[in-house]
Amino acid sequence: MILSLALRYSFSPVSHHRRRSVRIMLTAALSMAIFITVISIMDYLQGERIGRIRDVRSFDIVIEGSFREDAETMFPDADVFVYAEKEALAEGRAVVIRYIGDDYNGGVSMLRGDSAGLVVPYQLMSLSEDGTISVTMLSERRGGLVLPSSEKIPITGVYTTSLGSDFDSSHIFMPLSAAPEDASFMTAVKGADPDMADALRSSGYDCRSWMESENVLYSAFMTEKAMMVVVLSFLFLILLVSLNGSVRIFYQSRSRERAELILLGLGRRRTAAAFILSFMIVLLSAFILSVVLSYAAIWISERYLSSLMFRAVSLSFPWSAMIVSSAVIAAVALMIAIQKECRESRKDIMEVLGER
């Protein structure tokens, strides 16, 4: 009985309230779809930037020293390789020389040549007139003196990475076999949980996770994420305010029918339950529609971002945000509906029926 009445006052054309119910449903569904799509895009943009940093510059875990065999034993499913770094000047510009082997997997795309010689970005390539780069490094001489030494090194390749000038303008590559003894050798682990760095330190290894290597940048990412949550919270509050108005319109448009049902002997409690359930059915329909609209919006956003970035973009559906936000909206809507029902119950039935 109560369910049939709730369905009648939700979308049934018999009650003459279908248009209002549809408007309430569309308003809530569109608001939810916008909310979910924004979360999906923001998560992708932040995750994509973090992914590029972990892939090119800092890696998941970096162990000081050459411990390839130990790392492969501890992380059998991860990608492990050894590289070295040394600061230098290249044509008067401060750079980091990264010495790499054939197994290096640091997200470097060789546009020309290979890693057998000096591989530089286009910024340094344009400074070379004879195909060589003047590289100056500090090296330890006899007696413990540290003096600068310069040499002309031929350019054998040009590279690019997904980080662009942020990384490319400050790094050049040379083969690992050419690394001097005073270079800093490191073992990179890609595909491992960064939190494992604490366990490695407790085992005596000097290591750091990508979050520790990029401490300033990681803090900026976390601040950005917090600000995103704040901004989206305002959007969510607007949705809740709109929901309050929807409940008010829902009850105002059905106050006469409510009084008639009570007068016919249905009882105030059963009438209240029927109308609360009726609004929750409208809201449930809005949730279902919001999932469909969100999928459509995310699909369109993927195509647009792919054409904008000239690469395939894959947005994930934030189900956790969808479930949590839907639960909060449903709980708030239920409380508002109960509050409205309590107000309606205090009205005199004959006065309500006498209103036009």
Residue, then its C-alpha position, 0 to 999 in steps of 0.5 A: m500500500i505504502l509503496s504503491l502510493a509512493l510510486r504514484y506520487s513519484f513519476s505516475p502521470v495520474s498524480h499530475h506531478r511527473r514534471r516536478s519529479v522529473r525536474i528534481m531528478l534532472t537537477a540532482a543528476l546533472s549536479m552529481a554528474i558535474f561533481i563526479t566528472v570534475i573529480s575524475i579529471m582532477d585525479y587524472l591530472q594530478g596522478e599523471r603529473i606524479g606518474r611522470i615524475r616517478d617514471v623519469r626523475s625520482f623513481d619509486i625507491v632509490i637506494e644509495g650505492s650499487f645493490r642491484e642483486d639485493a634489490e632484485t631479490m627484495f623486489p622480484d616483480a619490480d624493474v631494477f637498474v643502476y645509474a650514477e649522477k654527477e654535477a657538471l657545467a655544460e657550455g656554462r650551464a649547470v647540469v646533472i650528468r646521468y650515467i646509464g646502462d642498457d637496462y636503464n628504464g627512466g622514461v627517456s625517448m631517444l629521438r636520434g642516436d643512442s646512449a652510447g655517447l653524450v645524449v643531450p636535450y635540444q636546448l644544449m644541442s642548439l649551443s653546439e657548433d661543432g657537434t661537441i659539448s664542453v663539459t666541466m666537472l670537479s675531480e679529485r687529484r693527487g694529494g686530495l685536491v679537488l680541481p675542475s677539469s674540462e673536456k670536449i665530448p661529442i654529441t651522439g644523440v638527442y633525447t626527450t622525456s614526458l617531463g619536458s624542459d623541467f627535466d630535459s634542460s638540466h640533464i644529459f646522459m652518458p654510458l654507465s661505463a664512463a662514470p668516474e669513481d667519485a660519481s654517486f651510484m644509485t640503484a633505482v626500483k620502479g614498480a615497488d611500494p614507496d612505503m617500503a623505503d622505511a623497511l629498507r632503512s631499518s635493514g641498513y640501506d641508505c634509501r629514499s622514496w620518490m615522496e622524500s626526493e620530491n618533498v617540496l613538490y609532493s607537499a605542493f601536490m598535497t596542498e593542491k589536492a586539499m584545495m581541490v577538496v575545498v573547492l569541490s566541497f563548495l560545489f557539494l554544498i550548493l548541491l545540498v542547498s538545491l536539494n533542500g529547495s527540491v524537498r520543499i517544492f516536492y512537499q508544497s506541490r503535494s500538500r493537498e493530496r497528503a491531507e486527502l489521504i489522512l482524511l480518507g483514513l490512511g493515518r498520519r504516519r503511513t502518509a508520512a512514510a509514503f511521501i518520504l519514500s516517494f521523494m527517496i524514489v525520485l532521488l534514487s532515480a537521480f543517482i542512477l541517472s547521474v551514473v549514466l551522465s557521469y560516464a557520458a561526461i567522462w567519455i567526452s572529457e577523455r576525447y577532448l583531453s586526448s585531442l588537447m594533449f595529443r596522446a591517449v587519456s584514460l579517465s577512471f570513474p571515481w566510484s568511492a567519491m560517487i558512493v560517499s557523496s550519494a550516501v551523504i546526499a541520501a542521508v541529508a535528503l532523508m533528514i530534510a524530508i522528515q523535517k518537512e513532514c513534521r512541519e506538514s503534520r502540524k498543519d490543520i487538514m481542513e485549512v490545507l484542503g481549503e487552500r487554492 
